[in-house]
Amino acid sequence: MKARKLPLINPTAGFAGLLFVLGAMWYAGSSQNNAAVYLLFFALTAVFLVSIPHTLINLAGVTVRLESVQPAFVGQEVSLPLEIMNDSRATRHGIELALSGSNRARQRIDYIPAHEAARVTLRFPARQRANIM
């Protein structure tokens, strides 16, 4: 099958928690005129903003290829083999693959060396029978 670029980058579950903490710190710093809370708020906000381009750079040159899938009946487990290729000169770290609409079907790849590939298998229950090409 043809390799595709990673289509979507979703925030993790901790993203809402981070926004809540930043909002609470901003409120505490502004209502109490506390310079230390403001300093911590701006430091955490800076780390958050710097992590966005680092995430995009980490995914540059990474492609995902779907391998053949065996047919399954409704309720049976579907094994979705994927190959993640790192076509860049740099090592990629901490890539997590997740199936949209399923919280359980996710795999994490900690380390992909330069110009190499890693294989993972996402497993999830089939909701309907269909021909996958």
N, CA, C and O atoms as CSV, one atom per row, in Angstrom:
chain,resi,resn,atom,element,x,y,z
A,1,MET,N,N,0.834,-1.186,0.000
A,1,MET,CA,C,0.000,0.000,0.000
A,1,MET,C,C,0.879,1.249,0.000
A,1,MET,O,O,2.059,1.203,0.348
A,2,LYS,N,N,0.293,2.323,-0.385
A,2,LYS,CA,C,1.008,3.576,-0.453
A,2,LYS,C,C,1.189,4.179,0.940
A,2,LYS,O,O,0.267,4.166,1.755
A,3,ALA,N,N,2.391,4.711,1.204
A,3,ALA,CA,C,2.663,5.357,2.493
A,3,ALA,C,C,1.969,6.714,2.530
A,3,ALA,O,O,1.874,7.415,1.522
A,4,ARG,N,N,1.485,7.063,3.727
A,4,ARG,CA,C,0.808,8.348,3.906
A,4,ARG,C,C,1.498,9.142,4.995
A,4,ARG,O,O,2.081,8.580,5.923
A,5,LYS,N,N,1.424,10.437,4.871
A,5,LYS,CA,C,1.897,11.305,5.947
A,5,LYS,C,C,0.937,11.205,7.115
A,5,LYS,O,O,-0.237,10.881,6.935
A,6,LEU,N,N,1.434,11.484,8.311
A,6,LEU,CA,C,0.563,11.456,9.487
A,6,LEU,C,C,-0.515,12.519,9.332
A,6,LEU,O,O,-0.193,13.696,9.171
A,7,PRO,N,N,-1.791,12.131,9.376
A,7,PRO,CA,C,-2.847,13.071,9.037
A,7,PRO,C,C,-3.251,14.019,10.151
A,7,PRO,O,O,-3.661,15.146,9.874
A,8,LEU,N,N,-3.149,13.596,11.398
A,8,LEU,CA,C,-3.751,14.396,12.444
A,8,LEU,C,C,-2.936,14.295,13.722
A,8,LEU,O,O,-2.520,13.208,14.123
A,9,ILE,N,N,-2.716,15.418,14.345
A,9,ILE,CA,C,-2.022,15.449,15.630
A,9,ILE,C,C,-3.038,15.908,16.660
A,9,ILE,O,O,-3.521,17.039,16.615
A,10,ASN,N,N,-3.356,15.018,17.587
A,10,ASN,CA,C,-4.338,15.325,18.632
A,10,ASN,C,C,-3.643,15.582,19.954
A,10,ASN,O,O,-2.633,14.947,20.256
A,11,PRO,N,N,-4.171,16.506,20.747
A,11,PRO,CA,C,-3.604,16.699,22.086
A,11,PRO,C,C,-3.922,15.506,22.973
A,11,PRO,O,O,-4.912,14.807,22.758
A,12,THR,N,N,-3.086,15.281,23.958
A,12,THR,CA,C,-3.300,14.172,24.883
A,12,THR,C,C,-4.346,14.563,25.923
A,12,THR,O,O,-4.833,15.693,25.942
A,13,ALA,N,N,-4.678,13.614,26.780
A,13,ALA,CA,C,-5.690,13.872,27.815
A,13,ALA,C,C,-5.205,14.906,28.828
A,13,ALA,O,O,-6.022,15.597,29.437
A,14,GLY,N,N,-3.904,15.023,29.016
A,14,GLY,CA,C,-3.370,15.985,29.970
A,14,GLY,C,C,-3.429,17.426,29.495
A,14,GLY,O,O,-3.158,18.341,30.272
A,15,PHE,N,N,-3.780,17.645,28.228
A,15,PHE,CA,C,-3.840,18.998,27.683
A,15,PHE,C,C,-4.886,19.843,28.408
A,15,PHE,O,O,-4.617,20.994,28.750
A,16,ALA,N,N,-6.076,19.287,28.646
A,16,ALA,CA,C,-7.126,20.028,29.357
A,16,ALA,C,C,-6.683,20.339,30.787
A,16,ALA,O,O,-6.964,21.418,31.307
A,17,GLY,N,N,-5.995,19.397,31.414
A,17,GLY,CA,C,-5.471,19.636,32.762
A,17,GLY,C,C,-4.451,20.754,32.782
A,17,GLY,O,O,-4.445,21.579,33.696
A,18,LEU,N,N,-3.577,20.787,31.765
A,18,LEU,CA,C,-2.579,21.852,31.678
A,18,LEU,C,C,-3.251,23.204,31.501
A,18,LEU,O,O,-2.866,24.175,32.152
A,19,LEU,N,N,-4.249,23.281,30.627
A,19,LEU,CA,C,-4.958,24.551,30.440
A,19,LEU,C,C,-5.653,25.002,31.725
A,19,LEU,O,O,-5.673,26.193,32.035
A,20,PHE,N,N,-6.224,24.052,32.474
A,20,PHE,CA,C,-6.863,24.397,33.744
A,20,PHE,C,C,-5.843,24.945,34.733
A,20,PHE,O,O,-6.092,25.958,35.388
A,21,VAL,N,N,-4.692,24.279,34.843
A,21,VAL,CA,C,-3.647,24.735,35.779
A,21,VAL,C,C,-3.136,26.109,35.369
A,21,VAL,O,O,-2.951,26.977,36.223
A,22,LEU,N,N,-2.903,26.321,34.064
A,22,LEU,CA,C,-2.436,27.640,33.614
A,22,LEU,C,C,-3.478,28.721,33.889
A,22,LEU,O,O,-3.131,29.829,34.296
A,23,GLY,N,N,-4.745,28.405,33.669
A,23,GLY,CA,C,-5.800,29.370,33.965
A,23,GLY,C,C,-5.887,29.683,35.451
A,23,GLY,O,O,-6.060,30.840,35.833
A,24,ALA,N,N,-5.768,28.668,36.283
A,24,ALA,CA,C,-5.806,28.883,37.738
A,24,ALA,C,C,-4.604,29.701,38.198
A,24,ALA,O,O,-4.726,30.559,39.072
A,25,MET,N,N,-3.439,29.429,37.603
A,25,MET,CA,C,-2.248,30.202,37.980
A,25,MET,C,C,-2.381,31.657,37.536
A,25,MET,O,O,-1.982,32.568,38.262
A,26,TRP,N,N,-2.936,31.875,36.360
A,26,TRP,CA,C,-3.132,33.249,35.896
A,26,TRP,C,C,-4.103,33.984,36.816
A,26,TRP,O,O,-3.870,35.135,37.184
A,27,TYR,N,N,-5.196,33.311,37.184
A,27,TYR,CA,C,-6.177,33.929,38.073
A,27,TYR,C,C,-5.565,34.220,39.443
A,27,TYR,O,O,-5.779,35.297,39.999
A,28,ALA,N,N,-4.809,33.272,39.986
A,28,ALA,CA,C,-4.191,33.473,41.298
A,28,ALA,C,C,-3.169,34.605,41.255
A,28,ALA,O,O,-3.093,35.416,42.178
A,29,GLY,N,N,-2.392,34.654,40.188
A,29,GLY,CA,C,-1.392,35.712,40.079
A,29,GLY,C,C,-2.021,37.086,39.911
A,29,GLY,O,O,-1.533,38.065,40.476
A,30,SER,N,N,-3.102,37.169,39.137
A,30,SER,CA,C,-3.715,38.477,38.898
A,30,SER,C,C,-4.564,38.942,40.076
A,30,SER,O,O,-4.579,40.132,40.390
A,31,SER,N,N,-5.264,38.033,40.726
A,31,SER,CA,C,-6.125,38.458,41.823
A,31,SER,C,C,-5.341,38.728,43.105
A,31,SER,O,O,-5.775,39.539,43.924
A,32,GLN,N,N,-4.210,38.078,43.298
A,32,GLN,CA,C,-3.424,38.252,44.517
A,32,GLN,C,C,-2.199,39.138,44.313
A,32,GLN,O,O,-1.459,39.397,45.262
A,33,ASN,N,N,-1.980,39.602,43.095
A,33,ASN,CA,C,-0.788,40.387,42.747
A,33,ASN,C,C,0.485,39.673,43.220
A,33,ASN,O,O,1.335,40.275,43.877
A,34,ASN,N,N,0.602,38.412,42.887
A,34,ASN,CA,C,1.712,37.588,43.314
A,34,ASN,C,C,2.684,37.424,42.153
A,34,ASN,O,O,2.365,36.776,41.156
A,35,ALA,N,N,3.867,38.009,42.284
A,35,ALA,CA,C,4.854,37.967,41.208
A,35,ALA,C,C,5.427,36.564,41.011
A,35,ALA,O,O,5.753,36.190,39.885
A,36,ALA,N,N,5.553,35.788,42.077
A,36,ALA,CA,C,6.096,34.436,41.943
A,36,ALA,C,C,5.158,33.543,41.132
A,36,ALA,O,O,5.618,32.731,40.329
A,37,VAL,N,N,3.852,33.686,41.334
A,37,VAL,CA,C,2.890,32.899,40.562
A,37,VAL,C,C,2.928,33.332,39.101
A,37,VAL,O,O,2.870,32.489,38.206
A,38,TYR,N,N,3.023,34.630,38.851
A,38,TYR,CA,C,3.158,35.108,37.478
A,38,TYR,C,C,4.408,34.528,36.816
A,38,TYR,O,O,4.347,34.094,35.665
A,39,LEU,N,N,5.527,34.514,37.519
A,39,LEU,CA,C,6.767,33.974,36.967
A,39,LEU,C,C,6.606,32.495,36.608
A,39,LEU,O,O,7.025,32.073,35.530
A,40,LEU,N,N,6.015,31.721,37.485
A,40,LEU,CA,C,5.778,30.301,37.208
A,40,LEU,C,C,4.791,30.122,36.056
A,40,LEU,O,O,4.959,29.234,35.220
A,41,PHE,N,N,3.764,30.967,36.016
A,41,PHE,CA,C,2.783,30.901,34.925
A,41,PHE,C,C,3.451,31.156,33.587
A,41,PHE,O,O,3.236,30.399,32.640
A,42,PHE,N,N,4.260,32.210,33.485
A,42,PHE,CA,C,4.918,32.517,32.213
A,42,PHE,C,C,5.963,31.469,31.846
A,42,PHE,O,O,6.161,31.194,30.662
A,43,ALA,N,N,6.632,30.881,32.828
A,43,ALA,CA,C,7.607,29.825,32.537
A,43,ALA,C,C,6.903,28.586,31.991
A,43,ALA,O,O,7.363,28.010,31.005
A,44,LEU,N,N,5.803,28.165,32.604
A,44,LEU,CA,C,5.069,26.999,32.106
A,44,LEU,C,C,4.432,27.266,30.747
A,44,LEU,O,O,4.392,26.376,29.897
A,45,THR,N,N,3.939,28.474,30.535
A,45,THR,CA,C,3.375,28.822,29.238
A,45,THR,C,C,4.454,28.796,28.159
A,45,THR,O,O,4.193,28.351,27.041
A,46,ALA,N,N,5.649,29.261,28.471
A,46,ALA,CA,C,6.749,29.230,27.510
A,46,ALA,C,C,7.141,27.798,27.158
A,46,ALA,O,O,7.387,27.492,25.991
A,47,VAL,N,N,7.200,26.919,28.157
A,47,VAL,CA,C,7.511,25.509,27.887
A,47,VAL,C,C,6.429,24.899,27.006
A,47,VAL,O,O,6.736,24.154,26.076
A,48,PHE,N,N,5.176,25.204,27.287
A,48,PHE,CA,C,4.067,24.707,26.472
A,48,PHE,C,C,4.180,25.186,25.030
A,48,PHE,O,O,4.025,24.390,24.104
A,49,LEU,N,N,4.445,26.464,24.828
A,49,LEU,CA,C,4.529,27.009,23.470
A,49,LEU,C,C,5.745,26.499,22.708
A,49,LEU,O,O,5.681,26.324,21.492
A,50,VAL,N,N,6.848,26.261,23.404
A,50,VAL,CA,C,8.049,25.741,22.743
A,50,VAL,C,C,7.865,24.269,22.366
A,50,VAL,O,O,8.473,23.803,21.402
A,51,SER,N,N,7.043,23.538,23.105
A,51,SER,CA,C,6.858,22.114,22.811
A,51,SER,C,C,6.070,21.880,21.523
A,51,SER,O,O,6.194,20.812,20.924
A,52,ILE,N,N,5.269,22.840,21.083
A,52,ILE,CA,C,4.478,22.671,19.860
A,52,ILE,C,C,5.372,22.528,18.628
A,52,ILE,O,O,5.213,21.551,17.896
A,53,PRO,N,N,6.306,23.449,18.359
A,53,PRO,CA,C,7.161,23.236,17.178
A,53,PRO,C,C,8.082,22.026,17.317
A,53,PRO,O,O,8.427,21.401,16.315
A,54,HIS,N,N,8.484,21.689,18.535
A,54,HIS,CA,C,9.319,20.499,18.727
A,54,HIS,C,C,8.542,19.232,18.362
A,54,HIS,O,O,9.120,18.290,17.820
A,55,THR,N,N,7.250,19.199,18.652
A,55,THR,CA,C,6.421,18.064,18.267
A,55,THR,C,C,6.330,17.958,16.752
A,55,THR,O,O,6.455,16.867,16.196
A,56,LEU,N,N,6.114,19.083,16.082
A,56,LEU,CA,C,6.014,19.068,14.628
A,56,LEU,C,C,7.339,18.686,13.974
A,56,LEU,O,O,7.348,17.970,12.973
A,57,ILE,N,N,8.456,19.153,14.527
A,57,ILE,CA,C,9.769,18.782,14.005
A,57,ILE,C,C,10.032,17.294,14.214
A,57,ILE,O,O,10.635,16.647,13.358
A,58,ASN,N,N,9.583,16.746,15.346
A,58,ASN,CA,C,9.777,15.325,15.626
A,58,ASN,C,C,9.017,14.450,14.625
A,58,ASN,O,O,9.436,13.323,14.359
A,59,LEU,N,N,7.924,14.941,14.073
A,59,LEU,CA,C,7.137,14.161,13.122
A,59,LEU,C,C,7.510,14.421,11.659
A,59,LEU,O,O,6.969,13.776,10.761
A,60,ALA,N,N,8.424,15.353,11.414
A,60,ALA,CA,C,8.849,15.630,10.043
A,60,ALA,C,C,9.625,14.433,9.495
A,60,ALA,O,O,10.539,13.927,10.146
A,61,GLY,N,N,9.259,13.992,8.313
A,61,GLY,CA,C,9.930,12.865,7.691
A,61,GLY,C,C,9.440,11.505,8.156
A,61,GLY,O,O,10.020,10.485,7.784
A,62,VAL,N,N,8.389,11.464,8.957
A,62,VAL,CA,C,7.829,10.198,9.434
A,62,VAL,C,C,6.615,9.862,8.575
A,62,VAL,O,O,5.716,10.686,8.406
A,63,THR,N,N,6.596,8.646,8.036
A,63,THR,CA,C,5.452,8.189,7.258
A,63,THR,C,C,4.925,6.890,7.857
A,63,THR,O,O,5.665,6.123,8.473
A,64,VAL,N,N,3.638,6.664,7.662
A,64,VAL,CA,C,2.980,5.472,8.180
A,64,VAL,C,C,2.440,4.683,6.992
A,64,VAL,O,O,1.803,5.241,6.099
A,65,ARG,N,N,2.703,3.372,6.995
A,65,ARG,CA,C,2.220,2.499,5.926
A,65,ARG,C,C,1.382,1.395,6.549
A,65,ARG,O,O,1.817,0.711,7.475
A,66,LEU,N,N,0.180,1.236,6.029
A,66,LEU,CA,C,-0.725,0.195,6.484
A,66,LEU,C,C,-0.390,-1.094,5.755
A,66,LEU,O,O,-0.285,-1.110,4.528
A,67,GLU,N,N,-0.222,-2.171,6.502
A,67,GLU,CA,C,0.021,-3.472,5.900
A,67,GLU,C,C,-1.298,-4.217,5.787
A,67,GLU,O,O,-2.328,-3.704,6.226
A,68,SER,N,N,-1.296,-5.405,5.215
A,68,SER,CA,C,-2.549,-6.119,4.947
A,68,SER,C,C,-3.261,-6.494,6.242
A,68,SER,O,O,-2.642,-6.866,7.239
A,69,VAL,N,N,-4.586,-6.380,6.187
A,69,VAL,CA,C,-5.436,-6.646,7.338
A,69,VAL,C,C,-6.270,-7.884,7.032
A,69,VAL,O,O,-6.817,-8.014,5.937
A,70,GLN,N,N,-6.366,-8.788,7.995
A,70,GLN,CA,C,-7.186,-9.983,7.829
A,70,GLN,C,C,-8.642,-9.624,8.126
A,70,GLN,O,O,-8.911,-8.854,9.048
A,71,PRO,N,N,-9.585,-10.174,7.355
A,71,PRO,CA,C,-10.995,-9.878,7.622
A,71,PRO,C,C,-11.438,-10.461,8.969
A,71,PRO,O,O,-10.915,-11.475,9.430
A,72,ALA,N,N,-12.397,-9.801,9.572
A,72,ALA,CA,C,-12.913,-10.244,10.869
A,72,ALA,C,C,-14.412,-9.987,10.915
A,72,ALA,O,O,-14.925,-9.108,10.222
A,73,PHE,N,N,-15.104,-10.759,11.734
A,73,PHE,CA,C,-16.531,-10.569,11.929
A,73,PHE,C,C,-16.754,-9.551,13.044
A,73,PHE,O,O,-15.837,-9.221,13.796
A,74,VAL,N,N,-17.981,-9.062,13.136
A,74,VAL,CA,C,-18.332,-8.081,14.164
A,74,VAL,C,C,-18.050,-8.677,15.539
A,74,VAL,O,O,-18.453,-9.802,15.834
A,75,GLY,N,N,-17.359,-7.919,16.368
A,75,GLY,CA,C,-17.027,-8.350,17.720
A,75,GLY,C,C,-15.675,-9.035,17.830
A,75,GLY,O,O,-15.111,-9.104,18.922
A,76,GLN,N,N,-15.144,-9.541,16.730
A,76,GLN,CA,C,-13.825,-10.150,16.770
A,76,GLN,C,C,-12.756,-9.073,16.797
A,76,GLN,O,O,-13.000,-7.920,16.440
A,77,GLU,N,N,-11.568,-9.471,17.227
A,77,GLU,CA,C,-10.459,-8.528,17.291
A,77,GLU,C,C,-9.823,-8.366,15.913
A,77,GLU,O,O,-9.524,-9.349,15.236
A,78,VAL,N,N,-9.622,-7.122,15.513
A,78,VAL,CA,C,-8.959,-6.803,14.263
A,78,VAL,C,C,-7.530,-6.405,14.600
A,78,VAL,O,O,-7.296,-5.591,15.493
A,79,SER,N,N,-6.583,-6.981,13.882
A,79,SER,CA,C,-5.178,-6.616,14.040
A,79,SER,C,C,-4.778,-5.751,12.852
A,79,SER,O,O,-4.825,-6.193,11.704
A,80,LEU,N,N,-4.391,-4.530,13.136
A,80,LEU,CA,C,-4.034,-3.567,12.102
A,80,LEU,C,C,-2.528,-3.333,12.150
A,80,LEU,O,O,-2.061,-2.519,12.947
A,81,PRO,N,N,-1.748,-4.037,11.304
A,81,PRO,CA,C,-0.297,-3.855,11.320
A,81,PRO,C,C,0.102,-2.574,10.588
A,81,PRO,O,O,-0.375,-2.296,9.487
A,82,LEU,N,N,0.981,-1.806,11.218
A,82,LEU,CA,C,1.456,-0.546,10.651
A,82,LEU,C,C,2.981,-0.523,10.653
A,82,LEU,O,O,3.625,-1.070,11.549
A,83,GLU,N,N,3.538,0.114,9.644
A,83,GLU,CA,C,4.978,0.330,9.600
A,83,GLU,C,C,5.213,1.832,9.632
A,83,GLU,O,O,4.690,2.564,8.792
A,84,ILE,N,N,5.993,2.288,10.591
A,84,ILE,CA,C,6.312,3.708,10.733
A,84,ILE,C,C,7.747,3.888,10.276
A,84,ILE,O,O,8.670,3.333,10.872
A,85,MET,N,N,7.934,4.665,9.216
A,85,MET,CA,C,9.258,4.859,8.629
A,85,MET,C,C,9.791,6.241,8.972
A,85,MET,O,O,9.079,7.238,8.866
A,86,ASN,N,N,11.029,6.287,9.377
A,86,ASN,CA,C,11.714,7.538,9.662
A,86,ASN,C,C,12.665,7.805,8.506
A,86,ASN,O,O,13.744,7.217,8.441
A,87,ASP,N,N,12.275,8.683,7.596
A,87,ASP,CA,C,13.072,8.990,6.413
A,87,ASP,C,C,14.058,10.127,6.642
A,87,ASP,O,O,14.766,10.514,5.712
A,88,SER,N,N,14.123,10.665,7.832
A,88,SER,CA,C,15.010,11.797,8.091
A,88,SER,C,C,16.348,11.321,8.652
A,88,SER,O,O,16.540,10.132,8.905
A,89,ARG,N,N,17.267,12.265,8.841
A,89,ARG,CA,C,18.593,11.938,9.367
A,89,ARG,C,C,18.633,11.900,10.885
A,89,ARG,O,O,19.628,11.469,11.467
A,90,ALA,N,N,17.577,12.339,11.526
A,90,ALA,CA,C,17.546,12.403,12.991
A,90,ALA,C,C,16.710,11.264,13.563
A,90,ALA,O,O,15.793,10.760,12.915
A,91,THR,N,N,17.040,10.875,14.771
A,91,THR,CA,C,16.270,9.865,15.488
A,91,THR,C,C,14.966,10.490,15.974
A,91,THR,O,O,14.946,11.643,16.404
A,92,ARG,N,N,13.893,9.736,15.906
A,92,ARG,CA,C,12.586,10.214,16.382
A,92,ARG,C,C,12.231,9.488,17.669
A,92,ARG,O,O,12.477,8.290,17.811
A,93,HIS,N,N,11.649,10.229,18.607
A,93,HIS,CA,C,11.342,9.692,19.932
A,93,HIS,C,C,9.874,9.914,20.272
A,93,HIS,O,O,9.277,10.909,19.858
A,94,GLY,N,N,9.293,8.980,21.029
A,94,GLY,CA,C,7.988,9.163,21.652
A,94,GLY,C,C,6.840,9.386,20.697
A,94,GLY,O,O,6.083,10.342,20.871
A,95,ILE,N,N,6.680,8.537,19.690
A,95,ILE,CA,C,5.558,8.658,18.763
A,95,ILE,C,C,4.476,7.688,19.212
A,95,ILE,O,O,4.737,6.504,19.429
A,96,GLU,N,N,3.267,8.199,19.347
A,96,GLU,CA,C,2.139,7.363,19.768
A,96,GLU,C,C,1.108,7.333,18.653
A,96,GLU,O,O,0.689,8.374,18.146
A,97,LEU,N,N,0.705,6.122,18.277
A,97,LEU,CA,C,-0.321,5.933,17.259
A,97,LEU,C,C,-1.617,5.557,17.946
A,97,LEU,O,O,-1.633,4.717,18.845
A,98,ALA,N,N,-2.702,6.180,17.522
A,98,ALA,CA,C,-4.005,5.886,18.103
A,98,ALA,C,C,-5.031,5.804,16.994
A,98,ALA,O,O,-4.960,6.532,16.004
A,99,LEU,N,N,-5.972,4.918,17.172
A,99,LEU,CA,C,-7.065,4.776,16.231
A,99,LEU,C,C,-8.150,5.771,16.618
A,99,LEU,O,O,-8.581,5.794,17.771
A,100,SER,N,N,-8.594,6.588,15.676
A,100,SER,CA,C,-9.594,7.599,16.023
A,100,SER,C,C,-10.895,6.915,16.430
A,100,SER,O,O,-11.325,5.948,15.800
A,101,GLY,N,N,-11.501,7.418,17.468
A,101,GLY,CA,C,-12.745,6.863,17.970
A,101,GLY,C,C,-12.563,5.716,18.945
A,101,GLY,O,O,-13.550,5.142,19.407
A,102,SER,N,N,-11.333,5.369,19.266
A,102,SER,CA,C,-11.088,4.269,20.197
A,102,SER,C,C,-10.007,4.689,21.174
A,102,SER,O,O,-8.905,5.059,20.770
A,103,ASN,N,N,-10.324,4.631,22.465
A,103,ASN,CA,C,-9.337,4.997,23.478
A,103,ASN,C,C,-8.374,3.861,23.773
A,103,ASN,O,O,-7.267,4.103,24.253
A,104,ARG,N,N,-8.775,2.625,23.496
A,104,ARG,CA,C,-7.940,1.483,23.837
A,104,ARG,C,C,-6.921,1.160,22.759
A,104,ARG,O,O,-5.847,0.654,23.082
A,105,ALA,N,N,-7.209,1.429,21.501
A,105,ALA,CA,C,-6.324,1.054,20.405
A,105,ALA,C,C,-5.249,2.120,20.212
A,105,ALA,O,O,-5.397,3.030,19.397
A,106,ARG,N,N,-4.165,1.991,20.976
A,106,ARG,CA,C,-3.041,2.914,20.826
A,106,ARG,C,C,-1.753,2.183,21.140
A,106,ARG,O,O,-1.713,1.290,21.987
A,107,GLN,N,N,-0.702,2.579,20.440
A,107,GLN,CA,C,0.622,2.008,20.630
A,107,GLN,C,C,1.639,3.143,20.664
A,107,GLN,O,O,1.495,4.147,19.966
A,108,ARG,N,N,2.653,2.967,21.475
A,108,ARG,CA,C,3.706,3.978,21.602
A,108,ARG,C,C,5.019,3.392,21.106
A,108,ARG,O,O,5.378,2.256,21.416
A,109,ILE,N,N,5.720,4.202,20.328
A,109,ILE,CA,C,7.048,3.833,19.845
A,109,ILE,C,C,8.020,4.805,20.498
A,109,ILE,O,O,7.949,6.014,20.280
A,110,ASP,N,N,8.911,4.272,21.287
A,110,ASP,CA,C,9.821,5.129,22.033
A,110,ASP,C,C,10.987,5.641,21.203
A,110,ASP,O,O,11.508,6.724,21.468
A,111,TYR,N,N,11.405,4.870,20.195
A,111,TYR,CA,C,12.663,5.192,19.541
A,111,TYR,C,C,12.655,4.645,18.116
A,111,TYR,O,O,12.471,3.444,17.921
A,112,ILE,N,N,12.851,5.514,17.112
A,112,ILE,CA,C,13.025,5.081,15.725
A,112,ILE,C,C,14.324,5.709,15.217
A,112,ILE,O,O,14.391,6.926,15.043
A,113,PRO,N,N,15.363,4.890,14.976
A,113,PRO,CA,C,16.625,5.442,14.467
A,113,PRO,C,C,16.451,6.057,13.075
A,113,PRO,O,O,15.446,5.823,12.403
A,114,ALA,N,N,17.436,6.839,12.656
A,114,ALA,CA,C,17.407,7.499,11.346
A,114,ALA,C,C,17.387,6.465,10.233
A,114,ALA,O,O,18.099,5.462,10.293
A,115,HIS,N,N,16.573,6.711,9.222
A,115,HIS,CA,C,16.439,5.877,8.020
A,115,HIS,C,C,16.087,4.432,8.347
A,115,HIS,O,O,16.516,3.521,7.639
A,116,GLU,N,N,15.323,4.207,9.392
A,116,GLU,CA,C,14.859,2.874,9.750
A,116,GLU,C,C,13.353,2.919,9.968
A,116,GLU,O,O,12.729,3.978,9.903
A,117,ALA,N,N,12.787,1.752,10.228
A,117,ALA,CA,C,11.345,1.650,10.417
A,117,ALA,C,C,11.039,0.849,11.679
A,117,ALA,O,O,11.862,0.067,12.156
A,118,ALA,N,N,9.853,1.059,12.198
A,118,ALA,CA,C,9.356,0.295,13.340
A,118,ALA,C,C,7.979,-0.243,12.968
A,118,ALA,O,O,7.228,0.400,12.236
A,119,ARG,N,N,7.665,-1.400,13.467
A,119,ARG,CA,C,6.366,-2.010,13.191
A,119,ARG,C,C,5.588,-2.144,14.494
A,119,ARG,O,O,6.126,-2.554,15.523
A,120,VAL,N,N,4.312,-1.791,14.423
A,120,VAL,CA,C,3.402,-1.950,15.551
A,120,VAL,C,C,2.090,-2.526,15.029
A,120,VAL,O,O,1.804,-2.479,13.833
A,121,THR,N,N,1.311,-3.062,15.938
A,121,THR,CA,C,0.000,-3.601,15.585
A,121,THR,C,C,-1.038,-3.011,16.523
A,121,THR,O,O,-0.956,-3.165,17.741
A,122,LEU,N,N,-2.010,-2.338,15.941
A,122,LEU,CA,C,-3.137,-1.824,16.711
A,122,LEU,C,C,-4.211,-2.899,16.726
A,122,LEU,O,O,-4.573,-3.436,15.679
A,123,ARG,N,N,-4.718,-3.213,17.905
A,123,ARG,CA,C,-5.764,-4.220,18.042
A,123,ARG,C,C,-7.025,-3.553,18.604
A,123,ARG,O,O,-6.975,-2.801,19.577
A,124,PHE,N,N,-8.146,-3.852,17.961
A,124,PHE,CA,C,-9.417,-3.269,18.375
A,124,PHE,C,C,-10.555,-4.185,17.943
A,124,PHE,O,O,-10.381,-4.968,17.009
A,125,PRO,N,N,-11.724,-4.111,18.598
A,125,PRO,CA,C,-12.857,-4.943,18.191
A,125,PRO,C,C,-13.510,-4.377,16.928
A,125,PRO,O,O,-13.643,-3.164,16.770
A,126,ALA,N,N,-13.912,-5.281,16.039
A,126,ALA,CA,C,-14.569,-4.864,14.802
A,126,ALA,C,C,-15.994,-4.421,15.113
A,126,ALA,O,O,-16.733,-5.128,15.798
A,127,ARG,N,N,-16.376,-3.259,14.610
A,127,ARG,CA,C,-17.748,-2.752,14.814
A,127,ARG,C,C,-18.664,-3.174,13.683
A,127,ARG,O,O,-19.866,-3.352,13.881
A,128,GLN,N,N,-18.084,-3.338,12.478
A,128,GLN,CA,C,-18.853,-3.799,11.333
A,128,GLN,C,C,-17.925,-4.507,10.376
A,128,GLN,O,O,-16.720,-4.256,10.369
A,129,ARG,N,N,-18.473,-5.383,9.577
A,129,ARG,CA,C,-17.673,-6.112,8.599
A,129,ARG,C,C,-17.598,-5.265,7.335
A,129,ARG,O,O,-18.613,-4.771,6.843
A,130,ALA,N,N,-16.380,-5.104,6.816
A,130,ALA,CA,C,-16.194,-4.311,5.602
A,130,ALA,C,C,-14.964,-4.818,4.880
A,130,ALA,O,O,-14.105,-5.460,5.486
A,131,ASN,N,N,-14.872,-4.541,3.610
A,131,ASN,CA,C,-13.683,-4.871,2.835
A,131,ASN,C,C,-12.727,-3.710,2.927
A,131,ASN,O,O,-13.054,-2.593,2.529
A,132,ILE,N,N,-11.542,-3.970,3.452
A,132,ILE,CA,C,-10.516,-2.930,3.607
A,132,ILE,C,C,-9.489,-3.147,2.520
A,132,ILE,O,O,-8.957,-4.246,2.357
A,133,MET,N,N,-9.216,-2.095,1.781
A,133,MET,CA,C,-8.213,-2.202,0.720
A,133,MET,C,C,-7.002,-1.405,1.073
A,133,MET,O,O,-6.041,-1.368,0.304
